[in-house]
């Protein structure tokens, strides 16, 4: 599950979902100058090294400096700017700093004011299905446990579930007060759990607001926070250049299937298969794997008409739909007429029905394909 990161920028800013802390930093630093230094700014001893940040950071060149939980030192960017510019003048232009943090909203704000033109952004997702298979972890295990490495490689399902439940609690008790102190953590937990129950469905802020006893704008603000924290994906509808009545509401997916199952207290594959959320959970899992594999070359959407014709995922490039996907949790999926009609509406050249197995075969104008195989195709395209 190692990932190599290449960049032409002086700073790489990694967020919003950090998956593995020290191990991740070491893996990403593979190939950078030897002796890279790692600081976890939640640790008092590491934070004290930056009491004179300018002197300390200048002394690290030409080594890579990995700064974790960087949002805890927001004033650091002004120092970084001066150090980066001086290092550039000395010929050390790229790969000076790797910044890690848990939330896109602070990371983006952190860099936009001081590091413009000096920084590259990487939205780091969890372990994908091809990466899991490469180290002998089956897709169903990945689906149940999610893409956080410590959850994925836990000794058993109970240990994995406890780790994820602790992570949920950590988000609610640590990160939410840090980034949104006026949002009640318990209310956010209830909303997150509701979204887990309806993952893959259309966002209905009014219904959620009524259940929570708050206003629709308040629900929208809470969902914004979950999106910014990298916990929820808000999938916008595709409605351009379609001469039909289409749904304008976004879909909402809980991004990590393991956290979705932890919120619903689902502790095993057998329990998941018998749970009403199984189909929707698998759709969210597949959508996240495919969006991660497609990267920033594609923009993800969903599509649904008033008639009910639907595409679970639309991947567009340069304003044109190129890949459309329907997700089926079946070893022998049937392709619906609604999928064919929707694909024709968008005139998408590549049409897929994704299923959990390995079989691949044509189905009229579409291809029935296994998740791993489509992930590999998207990475290569």
N, C-alpha and C positions, 0 to 999 in steps of 0.2 A: 504493500500500500504506500510505496514511496512516490513522491511527486517532484518532478524537477521544474523549476521556475526560471524562465529566462526573461530579461528585461533590458531595455536601453535607458531606463531612468535611474536617477540617483537613489530614489526611495521607492520601496514597494510597500503599499498599505493594504493589509490583508484583513478582510472582514466580509460579512458580519459574523459568520459562524466559524469559530475557531475549533478545530478538531484535533486535539492531541497535544497542544502546548509544546513542551520541550521536545518531544519526539518529532512533532511537525516541524518545528524550527530547525532541528538538526537535519531532517530529510530535505527540506527546501534549500538549506545551505550547502548541500552536497554539490561540489563543483565550484563553489565560491572560494575566495582566498582562504588558505589554511588558518586555523586558529580563531575562527569566528567566535564572537563573544555574545552571550545570551543573558539578558536581564529581565527578570519578572518584577515589574514595578508594583505588584501587590506585596512583595517581600520587603520589609523595612531595610534589610541589609543591602538589597539591590537598589532600592530607591535612594539610599544614602550616597551611593556612588555618584548620583547626579546632583549632589548638593552644589557642586561646581560643574554643571552640565557641559558648559562650553569647553573647559579644559579636558574633561574626561572623554568627551566625544571626539575631540580633535586628536587625542592620543591613540584612538583606535585605528585610524587610517594606516595602511590600506585594508585593514580587516573589515569584514562585514559585522555590523552591530545589530543584533536582534533585540528589539524593545517590545516586550509583551505587556498587555494591559496599558497601552500608551495613553488611553483616554483619561487615566488618572493624573496625568501631568500635562494639562492642556497648553500651558505656557511653553512647553518644550519645542513647539514648532518654530517659534521665532529664533531659538538657538540653533535648531537644525538648519534653518535657511542660511545662516552665516557660515556654518561649518561646511555645508554642502558646496556653497559657492567658492569658498577658499580651497576645498579639496579639488573642485573642478579645475581651478586655475593651476593646481599642481599636477594635473593630468589624471586624477582619479575621478572619472566622470560617472561611472555606473555602479550599481550594486553597493552603495555605501551603507544603507540602512534598510532593515526589514521591520516594519511596524505591525504588530498584531493587536487586535482589539475585537470586542464582542458585538459592537453595534454600529451599523452603517451610518446612523444619523450623526453621531458624534465624530466618527472617523472622517466623514465627508466634510463636515463643518471645520474640523480640525485642520484639514489640509488645504481647503479651498482658499483660505485667507492668506496663508503664509507660504505654501509650497507649490503654488501654481507653476506648471512647467517643469517641475522637478520630481513628480510623483506618478507612479502607476498604481491602479487599483485592481485588486483581485478579489472577487466575491467567491469565497471558498466554500464549496458544498461539502457534503459528507462523502464517505466511501461509496463509489458507484459499483454497479453490478459486475462490470468487467474487472475492476480492481479487486473485488472480493473473491471472484472466481480464481484470479491469479494466485491467491494465497490459500486456496482450498476451502473457501467459505461459500456455501450454497446460497442462491438467491433468496430462497424462502427464509433462511436464517437472517439475511440482511433485511428482508421485508419486516420480519417480526421485531428485530432488535434495533433497526435504524443504522445510520451511517456514522455515528460517533465511534471511533475505534475502541475506546474502553468498554463501551456497551457491547460492541460487536464481538470482541474476543473474550468476554467474561466467561468464567468457568462453567456457568449454567444459566438457565433462564431467570431464576430467582435473583441471582447476583446482578445480572444485566438489568432487570426491571428496577431493582433498588437503586442502581447507579443512575438510571434515567429519572426516577422519581426525585432523587436528590438534586439532579440537574434542574428539573422543573422548579423545585423549591428555591434553588440558588438564583435562578432567573428572577423569580418573584420577590425574593427577600433582599437580593443584592443589586441586581441590574436595574429593575424597575424603579426603586427609590433613587438610584443614581441618575437615571436619564429622565424620569418623569415622576418627581416626588409627589405630585398632586393626584396621581392615579392610585386608587386603593388596590393593593396587591390581590386581595381576595376577590374583588370584582373582576379583575383581569384574569384570574384563574378560572372563574366561572365562565367568562367569555371564551377563553382558550379551550376549555372543555366542551362548550357548545359547538365551537368550530370543529373540534375533533369529531364530534358526533355527526356533523354535516359536511365533513371535508369532501371536497369535490363538487359541492353544490353551489348554487347561486347565492351571492351575498344578499341577505335580506336584513338590512340594518333596522328597519322598523320592528320586525318580529323579535330580533335579538334585544332591542331596546326595551320592548315590552316585558320580556322575560327577566331582564336585569333591573328593571325599574329606573332606567335612565333615558335620556333623550337620544334620538337617532344621531345627531351630530356628535354626541359623546361616544356612542358606539363606533362611529367612523374614526374618531380620534384614537380610540383604544386599538382598533384594527390597524391604524397607521403605525402605532408603536410596535405591534407584533410583527408587522411587515419590516419595519426598520431594524428590529432586533434579529431579523433573519429567521423567525420562527414560523411565519405564515407567508405563503405566496398568494398575491392577489392577481389572478390571471384575467387580463382585460378581454372584452369581446371583440372579435373581428367584425366590423360592419361597413368597411369601405368598399365602394364599387359593387354593392350587392343590391339588386333590384327587388328585394324581398323585405318583409317585416322580420326583423331580427331582434334577439334579446340584447339589451344594452347593459345589463348588469354583469359585473365581474364574477368569476368563480373564485372560491377561496379554498386553498389547500394548506393543510398543516405540512410543512416542508419535510420534516424528518418523521418517517413512519414509526420509528421507535418511540419518539416523544408522543405521537398520537396515541399509541397503544398504552403508554404509561399513564396518560391523562385519563384513559378509560379503564385502567387496571386490567389490561389484557396481558397475561403473563406467558403465553405459549402459542405455538403454531396451531395446535388442536383447538385451543380456546378461541383463537382468532377466526378460524374457519367456521366456527359455529356462531359467531357474533354477527348481528345485523350490519355492522359497519365494514365487514370484510371486503365487499366489492368496491366500495368507495375508497377504503384505505388502499387497496391495490392500485386503483386509478391514480391516487395522489402519489404513491410510490413510483409508479411508472413515469408520470409526468415529471417528477423531480429528477429522475435518472436521465430522461431524455433532454430536458432543458439544460442540465449540467453538461451532458455530452455535447450538445449543440454549441454551447459557449456563447460568447457575445456576437458571433457571426449572424445569429438568428434572433428575432424577437418573438416571444411566445404569446399566443392568444388562445381563446376557445371560440367556438362558433355554434350558434343555436338559432333556429328559425321559430317563428310563431307556430308553425306546423309541428314542431318537435324534432325536425332533422338536426342532427348534432354531430360535432367533431370535438373530441375530448381535448385535443391539442392541435394548434395550427402554428407552424414555424414559418415565419415570413422573413424574407431578406430583400432589402432595397424596396420595401413597400409592396412586395408581392408574395402571396402564399406559395411556399415551395413544398412543404411537407405537411401532410395532415394525418392524424392518428386517431384511431378508436382503440380503447383498452378493453380487453375481455379476460376475465379470470376464468378461463376454460381451456382444457387441453385440446378441444376440437371446436374452436369458435366459429359461429356463423356470422356472416357479414350482413348487417341490416340494410334494407333499402334506404333508410334515412341517411346512413353513412354515404352511400353512393350519390344520393341527391345532393347532400351537403358538399361533397367533394367536387361535384360538377358545378355547383354554384360558385366555388372559388377557383375552378379550373386549375387545381393543384396538380403538378406533374408527378409527385411522389405520394403514394397513398398506402397506408399501412394499417393493419389490424394486429395489435401486439397481444401476445398471450404468454403464459409462464413457461411453455416448453421450448424445444429446440427446432421443431418442424418449421419448414418454410415452403410455401407453395402459393401459386397465384389464385386469386378469387375475383374473377371478372376483371375489373380495372384496378384492383388493389392487390397487395401482397400480404398474406398472413405470415407473421414473422415472430421469432422469439425476442424477448427484451434484450438479451445480451447482444444478439446479432445487430439489432437496430442501433444500440449504443455504439457499437464498433463502427457502423456505417456513418453515423453522425460525426464521430470523432475524425473520421478520414475525409469527410466532405468539405 
